């Protein structure tokens, strides 16, 4: 029987992410595992002519964004996992979502990823493919992709 001990849930703070977190907690409770809740901030670079933005300003904004993301993850856990003994670790990364999720999976030796159908919108989706689609195609880790909510 498959009993994952390290379960990753990438979150974008949507209801679908909440569903994935609930599912991961149930699986972790049954297998005595741990849940890792990860948010990736995929910020596009801002170019304003030849202007250079002060690195201290950028660092300050990123630190503020990280604090907001951590608070939102804590709120998500409170909303979804009020009464559980499952250990939940939260983390936030910056960069390309797909790449950061893969790197995190390798670092934490993740056994299972529980994810909702993440997808880019419009032209970006057709050019790049959704995050979930890429993970399914390119990872060796077991994945549980929840059906889209109706």
C-alpha positions as CSV (number, residue, x, y, z in Angstrom):
1,X,0.0,0.0,0.0
2,X,1.3,3.5,-0.9
3,X,1.7,5.5,2.3
4,X,3.3,8.9,1.4
5,X,5.2,10.6,4.3
6,X,5.9,13.9,2.5
7,X,3.0,15.4,0.7
8,X,3.3,18.7,-1.2
9,X,0.4,21.0,-1.9
10,X,1.2,24.0,-4.2
11,X,-1.3,26.8,-3.4
12,X,-2.6,29.8,-5.2
13,X,-5.1,30.6,-2.4
14,X,-8.1,29.5,-4.4
15,X,-11.0,27.2,-3.4
16,X,-9.4,24.5,-5.5
17,X,-6.2,24.8,-3.5
18,X,-8.2,24.5,-0.3
19,X,-9.7,21.2,-1.7
20,X,-6.2,19.9,-2.5
21,X,-5.0,20.8,1.0
22,X,-8.0,19.0,2.6
23,X,-7.2,15.9,0.5
24,X,-3.5,16.0,1.4
25,X,-4.4,16.3,5.1
26,X,-6.6,13.3,4.9
27,X,-3.9,11.3,3.2
28,X,-1.3,12.5,5.6
29,X,-3.4,11.5,8.6
30,X,-3.9,8.0,7.2
31,X,-0.2,7.5,6.4
32,X,1.2,9.5,9.4
33,X,2.8,11.9,6.9
34,X,3.6,15.6,6.8
35,X,2.1,18.2,4.5
36,X,4.1,20.9,2.8
37,X,2.1,23.9,1.7
38,X,4.0,25.9,-1.0
39,X,3.2,29.2,-2.7
40,X,5.3,30.4,-5.6
41,X,5.2,34.1,-6.4
42,X,5.8,34.3,-10.1
43,X,6.4,38.0,-10.6
44,X,7.1,39.3,-14.1
45,X,10.0,41.8,-14.3
46,X,9.0,45.4,-14.6
47,X,10.9,47.5,-17.2
48,X,10.6,51.2,-17.3
49,X,12.8,52.4,-20.1
50,X,16.4,52.5,-19.0
51,X,15.5,53.1,-15.4
52,X,17.0,50.9,-12.7
53,X,15.0,50.1,-9.7
54,X,16.9,50.3,-6.4
55,X,17.6,46.7,-5.2
56,X,16.7,47.7,-1.7
57,X,13.2,48.7,-2.9
58,X,12.8,45.4,-4.7
59,X,14.0,43.4,-1.6
60,X,11.5,45.3,0.6
61,X,8.6,44.6,-1.7
62,X,9.6,40.9,-1.9
63,X,9.8,40.7,1.9
64,X,6.4,42.3,2.2
65,X,4.9,39.9,-0.4
66,X,6.5,37.0,1.4
67,X,4.9,38.1,4.7
68,X,1.5,38.4,3.0
69,X,1.8,35.0,1.4
70,X,2.8,33.4,4.7
71,X,-0.2,35.0,6.4
72,X,-2.5,33.8,3.6
73,X,-1.2,30.2,4.0
74,X,-1.8,30.4,7.8
75,X,-5.3,31.5,7.1
76,X,-5.8,28.8,4.5
77,X,-4.6,26.2,7.1
78,X,-7.0,27.6,9.7
79,X,-9.9,27.5,7.3
80,X,-9.2,24.0,6.1
81,X,-7.4,22.1,8.9
82,X,-8.8,23.3,12.2
83,X,-8.9,19.9,13.8
84,X,-5.9,17.8,12.7
85,X,-2.8,16.5,14.2
86,X,-1.1,16.5,10.8
87,X,2.1,18.6,10.7
88,X,1.9,21.3,8.1
89,X,5.0,23.2,6.9
90,X,4.6,26.3,4.9
91,X,7.0,27.9,2.5
92,X,7.1,30.6,-0.2
93,X,9.3,30.9,-3.2
94,X,9.9,33.4,-6.0
95,X,10.4,32.5,-9.6
96,X,8.9,30.4,-12.3
97,X,6.2,28.3,-10.6
98,X,6.9,25.0,-12.4
99,X,10.6,25.3,-11.8
100,X,10.2,26.2,-8.1
101,X,7.8,23.4,-7.4
102,X,10.2,20.9,-9.0
103,X,13.2,22.3,-7.0
104,X,11.1,22.1,-3.8
105,X,10.1,18.5,-4.5
106,X,13.7,17.5,-4.9
107,X,14.9,19.4,-1.8
108,X,12.2,17.9,0.5
109,X,12.2,14.4,-1.2
110,X,8.4,14.7,-1.7
111,X,6.5,11.4,-2.1
112,X,3.2,12.8,-3.4
113,X,1.9,16.0,-4.9
114,X,-1.7,16.9,-4.4
115,X,-2.7,19.6,-6.8
116,X,-5.7,21.1,-8.5
117,X,-5.6,21.8,-12.3
118,X,-3.3,24.8,-12.3
119,X,-3.3,26.4,-15.8
120,X,-2.2,29.6,-17.4
121,X,-4.8,31.6,-19.2
122,X,-5.2,32.4,-22.8
123,X,-2.2,32.5,-25.1
124,X,0.3,31.8,-22.3
125,X,-1.5,28.5,-21.7
126,X,-1.2,27.4,-25.3
127,X,2.4,28.4,-25.4
128,X,3.7,27.2,-22.1
129,X,1.1,24.6,-20.9
130,X,-0.3,24.6,-17.4
131,X,1.8,24.0,-14.3
132,X,-0.1,20.8,-13.5
133,X,0.3,19.5,-17.1
134,X,4.0,20.1,-17.0
135,X,4.4,18.5,-13.6
136,X,2.5,15.4,-14.7
137,X,4.7,15.1,-17.8
138,X,8.1,15.9,-16.3
139,X,8.2,14.6,-12.7
140,X,8.8,11.1,-11.4
141,X,6.9,11.8,-8.2
142,X,3.4,10.4,-7.7
143,X,0.8,13.0,-8.4
144,X,-2.9,13.2,-7.4
145,X,-4.5,15.7,-9.7
146,X,-8.0,16.6,-8.4
147,X,-10.8,17.0,-10.9
148,X,-11.8,20.6,-11.7
149,X,-14.5,21.8,-9.4
150,X,-17.9,22.1,-11.0
